[in-house]
Amino acid sequence: MKRAIARHQTLWLRLFVLAVVAGLVLPSVPWWLDLPVKALLLIFAFVRPPRSPLAPVELSPPVRGRWVAINSPGTGAPSHGVRAYGQTYAVDLLQPSPDAPATIGWSPRTRAPQSFPCFGAPVLAMAAGTVVAATGGRRDHRSRHTWPTLAWMMTGEALARELGGVSWILGNHVIVRHDDGTFAAYAHLRRSSVLVRPGDAVAAGQRLAEVGNSGNTSEPHLHVQLMDDPRPTAAAGIPMRWTALAFAGEKDPRWSTGDPKPTAVPGFPQNGQLFEAGVR
């Protein structure tokens, strides 16, 4: 039941907003009908699927070379603060930038996605499987990396994306069904870089697309997660473990958030941890 309700979370949120607007333009709606309807729709919008009982699944990393993990389940779960969209154990990956500012500034100026080092980097399949969803037409927007732009991203832009649905959140993305019944989602991909279509068979390590800056993102990076359902709104997150990693023994202070929490996935890169992927 929870999964069936959660699957339609975007619909419940849209109906809630519509009910609020209707209450403003139609003041004759009785309160005893208006308030319960709004409350029920809002409750439904925040229902999440049951948690997955599955142990961490061993996969190949989706990138190669030197990267840093942020919003990582290696530090704690849910890694992104919420279980919505199947992202309980999701991780964001970007390449370290020596010239990146150490603190968040107040300038309203933004940067083009091409100015970030990981923009255009190859995104690789973590395991063999079949593509069940692929979209690549959304634009790569400019950064949201200062306080004014982040404030906009987390308020007005966030509401618009929630109302827009999964494709507005994930941006350009690919979802692959693995032979064990799990589903991997690769999000925020570069426009026109997606190389696969639904129904395509892919091999582990096959190039799927490139890192971009589409969807709900502050700067170019790869968002990747493992799920138990192909529909992110109906999915529970599943923990991952990556093979062929070498840890650098240092952390990027820009992204480091302290010691792991009890909910952390052991052996997974922590927030700010630098690592080499694809090591043999």
C-alpha positions, 0 to 999 in steps of 0.5 A: 500500500505504501509503495502504491501511494508513494508511486504517485507522490508528484500527483498528490503534491500537484493536487495539494497545490491545486486545492490551496489555489482553489481555496483562495479563489473559491472561499465558499468551500466549507472548512470541514471539507477544505482542511481534511482534503488538503491534509490528506493530499499533503500526507500522501505526498510524503509517504515513502516506500518500505525500506529494502532489507537487501544487503549491499550489492557489489558493483563496479564504480560508474566512473574511472580516475580520481574522484571525490564523494559527496552526500555519501552513504559512506558517512550516513544514510539517508545520504541525501537527508530523505528517502524520496526518489529511492535515494536512501543510499545514493551518492554524488561524485565529482572531480576535485578542483584545486581552484574551487573556493573553500567557502560559499560566497555571496555573489549572484554570479553563476558559472557555465557547466563547461568550467567544471572539471568533471563536466563531460566525463564518461559515465559507465554501467556498474553491472550488466543489464537492460535499459528501462529508461533513458532521457537526454534532452534537458539542458545543462544549466549554470551553477548554483554554488553561491548563497543567493543561487543556492537559496533560489535552488532550494526554494522556488526552483525546488518546488517547481521541480517537485511539481514537475516530477522525476525527470525535472529532479533527475534531469537527463538520466538512465535507469538499468535493470540488473540480472539480480532484479535491482535497478541503477539510476544515473542522473544529471547527465549531459544533454545529448550525451545519452548513448542508450535507449530503453530495451538496450542490453548493456555490459558492465563498464559500458559507456552510457553517457557523460556527466552533466548539470541537468535537473536538481543540481548545484554544479556538474556531478554524477548522481548514482543510486541502486533501487528495488523498483524502476520508478524512483518514486516507488523505489526503496534505496539499496546500499552499494559496494564498489570494487576496484577502488583505491583510497587516497588517504586524504579528504577534500575539506570542501566536502568533508563532514566528519566521522561516519554515522552508525548508519554508514555503509562500511567500506564505501567512500565517505563525504569528501574522500578522494579515491581512484576508481577502476584500479586493477 
